[in-house]
């Protein structure tokens, strides 16, 4: 499954069951390399999620990784801490939000 389809599925899961994202009002940016290279943003606001291509919003946390590792991250098959330590994942911005994202993704796997 490609990045866009994965984000669309994730958005639908989160918007239909927003319990796991209550109180999260921020924008994450993913700078991806690989086949689905590009900039993807996920905006959480008032219990709803939207994703956009490109730099539309001001991100509070930016994660740079390959598209393959992004798909593994969303599927729960990539340990973000180990990926960060191993140089497979770079984080800019609020580190605490990166940790929070890990918990949010776990609740929708």
Buried (B, 14 or more C-beta within 10 A) or exposed (E): EEBEEBBEEBBEBBEEEBEBBEEBEBBBBBBBBBEBEBBBBBBBEEBEBBBBEEBBBEBBBBBBBBBBBBBBBBEEEBBBEEBBEEEBBEBBBBEEBBBBBBEBBEEBE
